[in-house]
Amino acid sequence: MLSAGDAVEEFELLDQHGESVSLSRLLADGPAVLYFYIKAKTPG
């Protein structure tokens, strides 16, 4: 489990336009806030 302020490993995901975006690319513009949520209609 992560806590506020924990470091995360580099990752790359697709954005809403299907373009690849990496964590390092996001951080190049300054601090970023990432929010993760569970898939709809699943237990959790």
C-alpha positions in Angstrom: 0.0 0.0 0.0 1.2 3.5 -0.8 1.0 6.4 1.5 1.1 10.1 0.8 4.7 11.1 -0.2 5.8 7.6 -1.1 8.0 7.3 -4.2 6.7 5.2 -7.1 8.5 3.3 -9.9 8.5 4.7 -13.5 5.5 3.6 -15.5 3.8 4.3 -18.8 0.1 4.2 -19.6 -2.3 5.3 -22.3 -4.2 8.6 -21.9 -7.7 9.3 -22.9 -6.6 9.8 -26.5 -4.7 6.5 -26.7 -1.3 8.2 -26.5 1.4 6.8 -24.3 2.4 8.9 -21.3 5.1 8.1 -18.8 5.5 9.3 -15.2 8.8 11.0 -16.0 7.1 13.0 -18.9 4.4 14.2 -16.5 6.9 15.2 -13.9 9.0 17.1 -16.4 6.4 19.9 -16.2 6.4 20.0 -12.4 4.6 18.1 -9.6 1.7 15.8 -10.5 -1.2 14.4 -8.6 -2.2 10.8 -9.5 -5.5 9.3 -8.5 -6.3 5.7 -8.9 -9.7 4.2 -8.5 -11.2 0.7 -8.7 -13.0 -0.5 -11.7 -16.8 0.2 -11.6 -19.0 -2.5 -10.2 -16.2 -4.5 -8.7 -15.7 -5.3 -5.0 -13.2 -3.2 -3.3 
